[in-house]
Amino acid sequence: MFSSLIEAILNADTTKTLELTREALERGISPEELITSGLQAGMNIVGEKFSTGEFFLPEMLLSSRAMSKALDVLEPLLSASGIPSIGRVVIGTVFGDIHDLGKSLVSMFLRGAGFEVFDLGINVSTDKFVTAVKEHKPDILGMSALIGTTMPGTRDTIKALEVAGLRSKVKVIVGGAPITQRFADEMGADGYAPDGGSAIKLCQNLVGYKDKVE
């Protein structure tokens, strides 16, 4: 069952992914196990293939959409059963930047990996990031910048979190075409992810997910 679900995600077959998800639920397989052993496992492979150049952006996007449709079926069941997420993430594209694709892919990847994600969208101001951290109390704040001139917005937000007394309460990760590990280190971020696959592993490490399941 799980191998077929993983294969459907790798093939970006939305119809088959939904069919197998519903069939598994009818067999009594829990939504949590479906996400962990099926959707998450499949998207981890997609992320690895993208990182190595075997998959390109169109393939990754289509697989992510197939996974997202299955999550739409599972999430109400997860909420009803009270199964906790492995972590909470607030994410958005910084102020002045209207690029959405990369950030949305990361959001979908993290949802598939079992995170609760609050996507603030594009053109997010520093104040809105800070307000969202106060409201949602996330484990992780993710910021995306696809234009070089908007990169300082990530640094401004980190400073605003410090002023608000929130910086020690949330891990900050950044990503986007012009951002590098060096820039992330210089601005005081807790992590940098160049793509969706590495974002999953980074966030899992930051919330100690591997430690919790071992």
Sine and cosine of phi, psi and omega as CSV:
sin_phi,cos_phi,sin_psi,cos_psi,sin_omega,cos_omega
0.00,0.00,-0.79,0.61,-0.06,-1.00
-0.92,0.38,-0.61,0.79,0.01,-1.00
-0.90,0.43,-0.59,0.80,0.03,-1.00
-0.93,0.36,-0.62,0.79,0.02,-1.00
-0.92,0.39,-0.67,0.74,0.05,-1.00
-0.88,0.47,-0.69,0.73,0.00,-1.00
-0.89,0.45,-0.63,0.77,0.02,-1.00
-0.89,0.45,-0.63,0.78,0.04,-1.00
-0.93,0.38,-0.68,0.73,0.02,-1.00
-0.88,0.47,-0.55,0.84,0.02,-1.00
-1.00,0.07,-0.01,1.00,-0.02,-1.00
0.84,0.55,0.60,0.80,-0.02,-1.00
-1.00,-0.06,1.00,-0.03,-0.07,-1.00
-0.89,0.46,-0.69,0.72,-0.01,-1.00
-0.86,0.51,-0.73,0.68,-0.01,-1.00
-0.92,0.39,-0.63,0.78,0.01,-1.00
-0.87,0.49,-0.71,0.71,0.02,-1.00
-0.92,0.39,-0.65,0.76,0.00,-1.00
-0.87,0.49,-0.72,0.69,-0.02,-1.00
-0.94,0.34,-0.58,0.82,0.03,-1.00
-0.89,0.45,-0.73,0.68,-0.01,-1.00
-0.92,0.38,-0.61,0.79,0.02,-1.00
-0.89,0.45,-0.66,0.75,0.00,-1.00
-0.90,0.43,-0.64,0.77,0.03,-1.00
-0.89,0.45,-0.64,0.77,0.01,-1.00
-0.91,0.42,-0.49,0.87,0.02,-1.00
-0.98,0.17,-0.11,0.99,0.03,-1.00
1.00,-0.09,0.14,0.99,0.06,-1.00
-0.96,0.29,0.71,-0.70,-0.10,-1.00
-0.96,0.29,0.50,-0.87,0.07,-1.00
-0.84,0.54,-0.62,0.79,-0.01,-1.00
-0.89,0.46,-0.69,0.72,0.00,-1.00
-0.93,0.37,-0.58,0.81,0.04,-1.00
-0.89,0.46,-0.66,0.75,0.01,-1.00
-0.93,0.36,-0.75,0.67,-0.09,-1.00
-0.92,0.39,-0.78,0.63,-0.12,-0.99
-1.00,0.01,-0.28,0.96,-0.01,-1.00
-0.93,-0.37,-0.95,0.31,-0.08,-1.00
-0.91,0.42,-0.76,0.65,-0.02,-1.00
-0.89,0.45,-0.69,0.72,0.01,-1.00
-0.87,0.50,-0.67,0.75,0.01,-1.00
-0.91,0.42,-0.70,0.71,-0.03,-1.00
-0.95,0.32,-0.47,0.88,0.10,-0.99
-0.88,0.47,-0.66,0.75,0.03,-1.00
-0.92,0.39,-0.67,0.75,0.05,-1.00
-0.86,0.51,-0.70,0.71,0.01,-1.00
-0.88,0.48,-0.65,0.76,0.03,-1.00
-0.91,0.41,-0.66,0.75,0.00,-1.00
-0.91,0.40,-0.57,0.82,0.05,-1.00
-0.93,0.36,-0.66,0.75,-0.02,-1.00
-0.90,0.43,-0.54,0.84,-0.02,-1.00
-1.00,0.00,-0.07,1.00,0.04,-1.00
1.00,0.02,0.07,1.00,0.02,-1.00
-0.97,0.25,-0.57,0.82,0.12,-0.99
-0.95,-0.31,0.53,-0.85,0.08,-1.00
-0.92,-0.39,0.03,-1.00,-0.11,-0.99
-0.82,0.57,-0.69,0.72,-0.01,-1.00
-0.87,0.49,-0.67,0.74,0.01,-1.00
-0.90,0.44,-0.68,0.73,-0.01,-1.00
-0.90,0.43,-0.64,0.77,-0.01,-1.00
-0.91,0.42,-0.69,0.72,-0.01,-1.00
-0.92,0.40,-0.65,0.76,0.06,-1.00
-0.90,0.43,-0.64,0.77,0.01,-1.00
-0.89,0.45,-0.61,0.79,0.01,-1.00
-0.93,0.38,-0.64,0.77,0.04,-1.00
-0.88,0.47,-0.71,0.71,0.04,-1.00
-0.89,0.46,-0.65,0.76,-0.04,-1.00
-0.90,0.44,-0.62,0.79,0.03,-1.00
-0.89,0.45,-0.63,0.78,0.04,-1.00
-0.92,0.39,-0.62,0.78,0.04,-1.00
-0.89,0.46,-0.57,0.82,0.03,-1.00
-0.87,0.50,-0.52,0.85,0.04,-1.00
-0.97,0.22,-0.61,0.79,-0.13,-0.99
-1.00,0.09,-0.54,0.84,-0.13,-0.99
-0.87,0.49,-0.66,0.75,0.06,-1.00
-0.88,0.48,-0.55,0.84,0.02,-1.00
-0.95,0.32,-0.60,0.80,0.05,-1.00
-0.90,0.43,-0.69,0.72,0.00,-1.00
-0.90,0.44,-0.66,0.75,-0.03,-1.00
-0.92,0.38,-0.53,0.85,-0.05,-1.00
-1.00,0.05,-0.17,0.98,0.02,-1.00
0.97,0.25,0.29,0.96,0.00,-1.00
-0.94,0.33,0.83,-0.56,-0.06,-1.00
-0.96,0.27,0.46,-0.89,0.11,-0.99
-0.98,0.21,0.23,-0.97,0.03,-1.00
-1.00,0.09,-0.12,0.99,0.03,-1.00
0.13,-0.99,0.29,-0.96,-0.03,-1.00
-0.89,-0.45,0.73,-0.68,-0.05,-1.00
-0.79,-0.61,0.75,-0.66,0.22,-0.98
-0.97,-0.25,0.74,-0.67,-0.08,-1.00
-0.64,-0.77,0.51,-0.86,0.04,-1.00
-0.17,-0.99,0.29,-0.96,0.10,-1.00
-1.00,-0.05,0.71,-0.70,-0.17,-0.99
-0.91,0.41,0.27,-0.96,-0.05,-1.00
-0.86,0.51,0.70,-0.72,0.00,-1.00
1.00,-0.02,-0.09,1.00,-0.06,-1.00
-0.87,-0.49,0.82,-0.57,-0.06,-1.00
-0.94,-0.33,0.27,0.96,0.03,-1.00
-0.98,0.21,0.73,-0.68,-0.16,-0.99
-0.86,-0.51,-0.44,0.90,-0.20,-0.98
-0.88,0.48,-0.80,0.60,-0.05,-1.00
-0.87,0.50,-0.71,0.71,0.00,-1.00
-0.90,0.44,-0.65,0.76,0.00,-1.00
-0.92,0.40,-0.61,0.79,0.06,-1.00
-0.89,0.46,-0.71,0.71,0.03,-1.00
-0.88,0.47,-0.65,0.76,0.04,-1.00
-0.85,0.52,-0.72,0.70,-0.01,-1.00
-0.91,0.41,-0.66,0.75,0.04,-1.00
-0.86,0.51,-0.72,0.70,-0.05,-1.00
-0.93,0.37,-0.62,0.79,0.09,-1.00
-0.86,0.50,-0.69,0.72,0.00,-1.00
-0.91,0.42,-0.43,0.90,0.00,-1.00
-1.00,0.06,-0.01,1.00,0.06,-1.00
0.98,-0.21,0.15,0.99,0.04,-1.00
-1.00,0.04,0.51,-0.86,0.17,-0.98
-1.00,0.02,0.86,-0.51,-0.15,-0.99
-0.88,-0.47,0.76,-0.65,0.12,-0.99
-0.93,-0.37,0.97,-0.23,-0.06,-1.00
-1.00,-0.04,0.91,-0.42,-0.04,-1.00
-0.99,0.11,-0.12,0.99,0.03,-1.00
1.00,0.02,-0.53,-0.85,-0.08,-1.00
-0.95,-0.32,0.22,-0.98,0.11,-0.99
0.82,0.58,0.70,0.71,-0.09,-1.00
-1.00,0.04,0.83,-0.56,-0.01,-1.00
-0.97,0.26,0.31,-0.95,0.06,-1.00
-0.85,0.53,-0.70,0.72,-0.01,-1.00
-0.87,0.49,-0.62,0.78,-0.01,-1.00
-0.93,0.38,-0.62,0.78,0.07,-1.00
-0.88,0.48,-0.74,0.67,-0.03,-1.00
-0.89,0.45,-0.68,0.73,0.02,-1.00
-0.88,0.47,-0.65,0.76,0.00,-1.00
-0.92,0.40,-0.60,0.80,0.05,-1.00
-0.91,0.42,-0.66,0.75,0.04,-1.00
-0.89,0.45,-0.68,0.73,-0.10,-1.00
-0.96,0.28,-0.74,0.68,-0.13,-0.99
-1.00,-0.08,-0.29,0.96,-0.01,-1.00
0.77,0.63,0.84,0.54,-0.05,-1.00
-0.97,0.26,0.36,-0.93,0.17,-0.99
-0.97,0.25,-0.53,0.85,-0.11,-0.99
-0.69,-0.73,0.66,-0.75,0.18,-0.98
-0.92,-0.38,0.84,-0.54,0.01,-1.00
-0.94,-0.34,0.75,-0.66,0.02,-1.00
-0.82,-0.57,0.70,-0.71,0.01,-1.00
-0.90,-0.43,0.65,-0.76,0.08,-1.00
-0.67,-0.74,0.87,-0.49,-0.03,-1.00
-0.97,-0.26,-0.12,0.99,0.02,-1.00
-0.88,-0.48,0.75,-0.67,-0.06,-1.00
-0.82,0.57,-0.61,0.79,-0.05,-1.00
-0.94,0.33,-0.27,0.96,0.02,-1.00
-1.00,-0.08,-0.11,0.99,-0.03,-1.00
-0.83,0.56,-0.63,0.78,0.01,-1.00
-0.85,0.52,-0.34,0.94,0.03,-1.00
-0.87,0.50,-0.51,0.86,0.03,-1.00
-0.93,0.38,-0.68,0.73,0.03,-1.00
-0.91,0.41,-0.66,0.75,0.01,-1.00
-0.87,0.49,-0.63,0.78,-0.01,-1.00
-0.93,0.38,-0.65,0.76,0.04,-1.00
-0.88,0.47,-0.66,0.75,0.04,-1.00
-0.90,0.43,-0.64,0.77,0.01,-1.00
-0.91,0.42,-0.60,0.80,0.06,-1.00
-0.90,0.43,-0.61,0.79,0.04,-1.00
-0.90,0.43,-0.71,0.71,0.00,-1.00
-0.88,0.47,-0.61,0.80,-0.03,-1.00
-0.99,0.17,-0.05,1.00,-0.01,-1.00
0.96,0.27,0.40,0.92,-0.08,-1.00
-0.95,-0.32,-0.19,0.98,-0.16,-0.99
-0.87,0.49,-0.61,0.79,-0.04,-1.00
-0.96,0.27,-0.17,0.98,-0.08,-1.00
-0.99,-0.14,-0.08,1.00,-0.06,-1.00
-0.58,-0.81,0.64,-0.77,0.11,-0.99
-1.00,0.09,0.66,-0.75,-0.02,-1.00
-0.92,-0.40,0.80,-0.61,0.09,-1.00
-0.84,-0.55,0.46,-0.89,-0.03,-1.00
-0.71,-0.70,0.37,-0.93,0.04,-1.00
-0.26,-0.96,0.14,-0.99,-0.05,-1.00
0.74,-0.67,0.42,-0.91,-0.12,-0.99
-0.78,0.63,-0.72,0.70,-0.07,-1.00
-0.99,0.13,-0.17,0.98,-0.08,-1.00
-1.00,0.09,0.63,-0.78,0.01,-1.00
-0.81,-0.58,0.20,-0.98,0.07,-1.00
-0.87,0.49,-0.63,0.78,0.01,-1.00
-0.88,0.48,-0.70,0.71,0.02,-1.00
-0.88,0.47,-0.68,0.73,0.01,-1.00
-0.86,0.50,-0.67,0.74,0.01,-1.00
-0.91,0.41,-0.68,0.74,-0.04,-1.00
-0.90,0.43,-0.57,0.82,-0.04,-1.00
-1.00,0.04,-0.09,1.00,0.08,-1.00
1.00,0.02,0.37,0.93,0.06,-1.00
-0.96,0.27,0.34,-0.94,0.01,-1.00
-1.00,0.01,-0.23,0.97,-0.01,-1.00
-0.15,-0.99,0.32,-0.95,0.01,-1.00
-0.70,-0.72,0.71,-0.71,0.04,-1.00
-0.77,-0.64,0.85,-0.52,-0.01,-1.00
-0.98,0.18,-0.26,0.97,-0.02,-1.00
-0.37,-0.93,0.11,-0.99,-0.08,-1.00
-0.88,0.47,-0.64,0.77,-0.01,-1.00
-0.88,0.47,-0.71,0.71,0.01,-1.00
-0.95,0.31,-0.44,0.90,0.04,-1.00
-0.90,0.43,-0.61,0.79,0.04,-1.00
-0.87,0.50,-0.79,0.61,-0.05,-1.00
-0.89,0.45,-0.65,0.76,0.01,-1.00
-0.87,0.48,-0.75,0.66,-0.03,-1.00
-0.92,0.39,-0.62,0.78,0.06,-1.00
-0.87,0.49,-0.67,0.74,0.02,-1.00
-0.91,0.41,-0.64,0.77,-0.06,-1.00
-0.93,0.37,-0.49,0.87,0.04,-1.00
-0.99,-0.12,0.08,1.00,0.02,-1.00
0.92,0.39,0.54,0.84,-0.09,-1.00
-0.88,0.47,-0.69,0.72,-0.02,-1.00
-0.88,0.47,-0.61,0.79,0.02,-1.00
-0.90,0.43,-0.57,0.82,-0.05,-1.00
-0.95,0.32,-0.51,0.86,-0.09,-1.00
-0.99,-0.11,-0.15,0.99,-0.01,-1.00
-1.00,0.08,0.00,0.00,0.00,0.00
